C-alpha cells in the first residue's frame, strides 16, 4: 500500500458553547505546516455567541466549512455528523477547547508515509491553562517514553492504565473510522465515547504508531467535559466498568488479556479509590449498588485469572525480549538463532539502546516482520530496557535472550513441551558456556573454548537464593506470573536477571527441560560486555540482593561462603579473564558452581 503525496486531512471540530476557545482551535488547524487540510466545524446549537463568532472569523475562508445542527443532537451524534461531512482520506478530531501546534499534522502524516500499513498515528500532548499558557507535558502511566510503530498491544494499556491514547492527539485513516460498528452506539450511556472508539479499533486489530514528542495542547479548565467534574462524579469509573463488562467476553479480550486479568481488576480498584481520595477528599461518589457492581466485575476477572491452561502453550506465542547495547553483529546472530527455532510461534521484542541505531540492519534481517522494535535515546540499565520490553510483549509466554547469547534450534520447542507436559508455568534448560575472543577484523568473535552443561537441575533453582545459578536466558514463563513476581529492577547496573529469576522461582514451580539448549557467550577480558564494565560494583550488587531477599541461618551461611568465593575470583579477575580456562573458572565462581579441575586457571586467587 502507498499513500499519495499530501492527501487531504480533515480536521473536524465539534463545538458547543466554547465561544472563548473555539476560534483558537480553528486558527491552530489553519496554521498547520501540512499543505492540504480542511477544517470542518459542527456547532451543536451554541447559545453563547460561538456560532456568530465562527461565521464572522472564518465564514469567508475556503479552507473552513461551518455547519450548525438544527437542534442539539448530543456529543456522540455530532461526531457522527462531522464524519459524514469530512472529505479527507485522513481525519483528526480536535476538541474546540484544545489547540494544535503548527507541525502536528505534518509529523503524523510523515509517519503514515513511512509506514502506510498503520491505521492510527498518535502523539503526546502538552497541558495548557485556561488562558492557553502551556505549562507541562501530559504524563500518563500509559504514555510510552519513545516513538514506536506497532510495537505493543494497545489493548493492554487501554484496560490497565490511564487513557494512553488521547483522542485529539491521533490521526486516523478515515476508512478505519467508517467501518461498521467502529464508533459504537451513541445511546449506550457512556460519556467517553472516544475511549471506547480506541478500544474498538484495538480489538479489531488496527495498527498504531506513536510519536513521543507532544504535538498539541489540551486545555484544562473548569468547564472541560473530561475534566475535574467528570472524574469527581466518578463517571470515568462508570465508563471504564461499562467497557470491561461489555468486552470481557470478547474473543480478542479473552485471548490478549489472558494472564493480565488481575491488572484490569487492580486498575478498577485504583480508579474507584482515586475518585474518592483524590477528587472528593475521601468521600466515595458511588452508591452501594455501583460498588457491588465493581466488586462483581473484579471477581469475574480474578476467577478467570485463576484458570491456567498449560496445554495452550503449544498454540501460544512466545515473546522473546532482547535488550541490545553492544555490537550489532551479536544481536543479528542472536536473531539468527530465533529464526532457526523449530517452534515457530515466536516474536522478538528488541529494545535498542546502544551507541547507534540498528533498525536499518534489522530491516534486512529475515526476522524483521516478527520484530517489535524501539530505540531509546540513551543507554539505560539492562533492567530498564527489559522492563520496557515487558510492556511490549504480545505473547502469552515470555523468554529473555541476551544479545550475546544464543538459543539452540530446539530450545523453545523443548521449553513449550515441558510446560505442556508438566502443567507448570515455568520451564528452564541447561546452558553451555562458550568463550570467545575478538578476531583480527575486530568485527567478529571466534570461539576458543567451551564448558558445560551448566544448570538445568532442580537443585539450581534452590540455589537461586545464594547464587545466580539459573541464567534467565534458559527460562520460559507464563506472562500471568508478572502479577505476582513483578517486573525487572530498573535501578541496578547488573544482575537484574538474577533478581527477576529469583522472584519467579518464589512465585512458581520451575520444571527442567533436561536438555542443553542455551549458549551463554563470554569473551576474553569481557570485551564489549556489560559485566566487564561493572565488575568493581559486583559485590555491592550481590549484597543489595541478599538484603532484599532474607534467608534463614543456613542460607546466610551459604551466602557468606559464596560471597567469599566471588570476592576471591574478583581479586584474580585480571589474570583469569585473559585465559579461556580462566573465563570458565571465573564464571563458575560467579554462578556458584565448583570450578572444574580441567579448567582450573594457572593463577589461583589469593
Secondary structure, 3 states (H helix, E strand, C coil): CCCCCCCCEEEEEEECCCCCCHHHHHHHHHCCCCCCEEEEEEECCCCCCHHHHHHHHHCCCCCEEEEECCCCCHHHHHHHHHHHHCCCCEEEECCCCCEECCCHHHHHHHHHHHCCCCCEEEECCEEECCCCCEEEECCCCCCCCCCEECCCCHHHHHHHCCCCCCHHHEEEEHHHHCCCCCCCCCCCCCCCHHHHHHHHHHHCCCCEEEECCCCEEEECCCCCCCCHHHHHCCHHHHHHHHHHHHHCCCHHHHHHCCCCHHHHHHHHHHHHHHHHHHHHCCCCCCCHHHHHHHHHHHHHHHHHHCCCCHHHHHCCCEEEEEEECCCHHHHHHHHHHHHCCCCCCEEEEEEECCCCCCHHHHHCCCCHHHEEEEECCCCCCHHHHHHHHHCCCCCCEEEECCCCCEECCCHHHHHHHHHHHHCCCEEEEEEEEEEEEECCCCCCEEEEEEEEEECCCHHHHHHHHCCCCCCHHHEEEEHHHHHHHCCCCCCCCCCHHHHHHHHHHHHCCEEEEEEEEEEEEEEHHHCCCHHHHHHHHHHHHHHHHHHHCCCCHHHHHHHHHHHHHHHHHHHCHHHHCCCHHHHHHHHHHHCCCCCCHHHCCCCCCC
